[in-house]
Each structure stands twice: as structure tokens, then as C-alpha cells.
Amino acid sequence: MTQSTQTPSPSQALAGLGLVLPPAPKPVASYVPCVRTGNLLFISGQLPFRDGALLATGLVPDPVSLDRAQEAARQCILNGLAVVAGECGGSLDRVARIVRLGVFVASCGNFTEQPKVANGASDLLQQIFGESGRHARAAVGTNALPLGASVEIEMLVELR
């Protein structure tokens, strides 16, 4: 007897990970959370807000550890996905593919492990979307980010 395997929906995958999308964050300056053109949704840079407070502030890896920065990157993704869900009637089921991430890491001068910080975001997207969560990416170090955040992530998402 052959057992069929079915890929879980993004909502099922989130639940299986014990995660819930937060309310979509409001912009902190003069921009919109996302812009849609055709089937592409451009998500503005997301900071690691959780319950109204930044999850991590300061430079990586001191005072913010690599592990904490990866956690902040995951929170940025959850916030970005909340924006996507808001544009898609509350569901992530219309996501065809995560196309690209731009990951910005507030870094100490000699820190060169921005890709490891970005892996926190990339790995979560693959857990949620499977193969459709694999994406192109840039991971960039910078001296400062808005509001002192340690990580900021922008996304490009293809919709069905």
C-alpha cells in the first residue's frame, strides 16, 4: 500500500512550527508596507518588532549575539509574511514563491558572517514554503539600521 504525502499549506507549516503571524506592522516612516505589480509583491524592509518592541538592537556580534540576530531575522520574516497575508485576504496560500530577500545586518567592523544571520530567515522560509521558499538573497553588513535595529529584511514574493 502506497501512502500519499502531501505538502502542508503555509498555514499548516506555521502551526506545526508553533508560530502565528503577528498583526502586519505599520510603517515607521513615509512609505507603504508593500507594492504589488503584476504577480510580484515587493515588501518594504521589516524590522524585528515583536509585541511592539524591537527584538534586537545594536551591532552584531557585540552586543547582539549571532543566535539572537538569527532570531531577529526570523521575526523580520514573520512580520513580512504578515504584510503578505494582509494583501492576500489573510492567507499565505496565494504565495507561489519567495523570489528574493535583502538582509541588512548592523555589524561590528570586523564581522563577516552576515550570511549566517540571513540563514535564520532563509531556513524559516524553507520550513514554511518548502521548495517554493528557496530564494535568491543578498546579506549585507551596515553600520546602523533604523531605530537601532540589528536586522532589517526586505522581500520579493511571487503570487499565484
N, C-alpha and C positions, 0 to 999 in steps of 0.2 A: 504494500500500500504506500503510495506516494503522498507525502504531506506537502501541501502548498505553503509557501512562505510569502507573506505579504508585507511590503514595506509599510511601517506605521506612518500615519499622517504627521505633519509637523506638530499638530496639537497633541497627538498621542506621544510623540517623541519627547516633547516638553514635559508632559505629565510623567512619563517614565523616568525622566531625569530629576523629577521633583521640582520643576521650575514652573513659574507662572509669569506671563508677561506683565510688566508694570503698566500703569497708565502712560500713554505717549507723553514724553517730556515736551514742555513748551520751550520755544526758542529763548535764548538768553540775550539776544541782540536783534538787529534788523535783518532778518532772513526768514525763510519759510522752512519747515521741517523736511519737506521733500518736494521734488518737482517730477512730474510724470511727462514723458514724451514717448508716444507710441507705447510699446510694451516695456519700456525701461523706466524704473523708478530710482531717482538719484536721492539718496538720504543724506541730509546735512550731517556734519560732524556731530557725533554723540559723545557726551561726557559720561563718566561713570557715576551718575546720580542713582542713589537707592534711597527710597523714602525721603526724598527732598534734600539729601545731603550727599556731597561727593564722597565716594568710597575710598579714594586715594588722592592725596595731594602731595606735591613735592617731586623731587627728582628720583629717578631710578638709577642705580640700586640703593642710593642712600639719600634720604631716609626710607624710601619705599622699596621693599624687597622685590625680587623678581617674581616670587609667588603672589605677592599682593598685587603687583602690576598685571599679572595674568588674570587674576580675579577681576580687576578693574576692566580689563579688556572684555571679559565675558559679560560684565554688566553693560558696557557700551553696546554690545551686540543685542542684548535683551531690550535695551532702550530703542535701538534702531529697528528691531523687529516689531516693537510696539507701534512705531510710526508706520511701518509697512502694513500691519494688521489694521490700523486705523484707516488707511487708504483703501483697504480691500474688504470693508464691511465687517471687520472684527476677526477675520480668519487669515491664516497664512497659507491656505490651500491653493491660492492662485499663484504662489511663487513657483516659477518654472526653474529658476536657477539663481544662485548667488554668483554674480559676474565678477565683482572686484571689491576689495577692501583697500582703503588707505588708512594705515595705522600710524599714529603720531605718538611718540613716547618722549616725555620730558626727561632728559637724560643728563647724568653727570658727564663731564667732558671726555672721560676715557671709557664710557660704557658703549659696547658694540653689540649687545645681544638683543637689540630691538626685535629681530625675528622671533626670538623665544617669547617675548611679551605678546607678539601678534599671534603666536600659536594658541594662546588661550582663547582668542576669538575664532580662529580658523577651526580648531578642533571642535568647539561647540557647534559651529555651523554644520560641520560634517555629521555630528551626532544628531542634529535636528533634521537635516535635509538629505542625509546620505550622500550619494554621488553628486546630487544637484547642489550640494553645499560646498563642493570643491570650487575654488575661485583663483583668479589672479590677485596679486597683492603687492603693495609696497609697504615697507616698515621703515619709518624714518625717525631719527632722533632729532630733537629740538631742545633749545634752552628753556622754553617756557610754553605753556598752553593756557587757554582761557580759564580764569578763576583759580589758577594754580593747580589744575587737574594734572594727574600723572599720565593719563592716556586719553586720546580722542580718536574716534574711528568714524570714517565716512564709508558708505556702502553704495554699490550699484547692483540693483536687483532686476531680473527679468521676470515679467508676469505672464501668465497664460492668457 
